[in-house]
Amino acid sequence: MPKVSCEQCFFRVNLLCALAVDEPCSTFRPHEAQLKPPPQLRFVFRAERRTRAAWAFPSAQEQAALHV
């Protein structure tokens, strides 16, 4: 991987850099990429594990049948 320098930075090339350092800083962006941020990982939702609850309250009719 080639070593990056301030001369390759978007901010330095467009005279927007306000830092007086000779090494790339944390805001370094390659001039070719313009200001496009680096790609991020996609967020993927997990599939539902169950479509119904494992346990549910009995209905009113089932409760009435228990107490007869």
C-alpha positions as CSV (number, residue, x, y, z in Angstrom):
1,M,0.0,0.0,0.0
2,P,1.6,3.3,-1.0
3,K,2.2,5.9,1.7
4,V,-0.2,8.8,1.6
5,S,0.9,12.4,1.9
6,C,-0.7,15.8,2.4
7,E,-0.2,16.6,-1.2
8,Q,-2.7,13.9,-2.1
9,C,-5.4,15.2,0.3
10,F,-8.5,16.8,-1.1
11,F,-8.3,19.7,1.4
12,R,-4.7,20.5,0.6
13,V,-5.2,20.3,-3.2
14,N,-8.2,22.7,-3.0
15,L,-6.4,25.0,-0.5
16,L,-8.9,24.2,2.2
17,C,-6.4,22.8,4.8
18,A,-5.8,24.9,7.8
19,L,-3.2,22.6,9.4
20,A,0.5,23.2,9.4
21,V,1.6,19.6,9.5
22,D,3.7,17.5,7.1
23,E,1.9,14.2,7.7
24,P,-1.7,13.2,6.9
25,C,-4.2,14.0,9.6
26,S,-7.4,12.2,10.7
27,T,-9.5,14.2,8.1
28,F,-7.4,12.9,5.1
29,R,-9.5,12.3,2.0
30,P,-7.9,11.2,-1.3
31,H,-8.2,14.0,-3.9
32,E,-9.6,11.5,-6.4
33,A,-12.5,10.5,-4.1
34,Q,-13.6,14.1,-3.6
35,L,-15.4,14.3,-0.3
36,K,-17.2,11.0,-0.6
37,P,-16.8,9.1,2.7
38,P,-15.4,5.6,2.7
39,P,-18.0,2.8,2.2
40,Q,-19.7,1.4,5.3
41,L,-21.0,-2.0,6.0
42,R,-24.6,-2.6,5.2
43,F,-27.1,-3.2,8.1
44,V,-29.0,-6.4,7.6
45,F,-32.0,-7.2,9.8
46,R,-32.2,-10.7,11.2
47,A,-35.2,-12.9,10.1
48,E,-37.9,-13.5,12.7
49,R,-37.2,-16.6,14.7
50,R,-40.8,-17.3,15.6
51,T,-44.1,-16.2,14.0
52,R,-46.1,-17.1,17.1
53,A,-45.4,-16.8,20.8
54,A,-44.5,-20.0,22.6
55,W,-47.1,-19.3,25.2
56,A,-50.3,-17.2,25.3
57,F,-53.0,-16.5,27.9
58,P,-56.1,-18.7,27.5
59,S,-59.1,-17.1,25.8
60,A,-62.1,-16.1,27.9
61,Q,-64.0,-19.2,26.9
62,E,-61.0,-21.4,27.9
63,Q,-60.8,-19.7,31.3
64,A,-64.5,-20.1,31.9
65,A,-64.3,-23.8,31.0
66,L,-61.5,-24.3,33.6
67,H,-63.7,-22.8,36.4
68,V,-67.0,-24.7,35.8
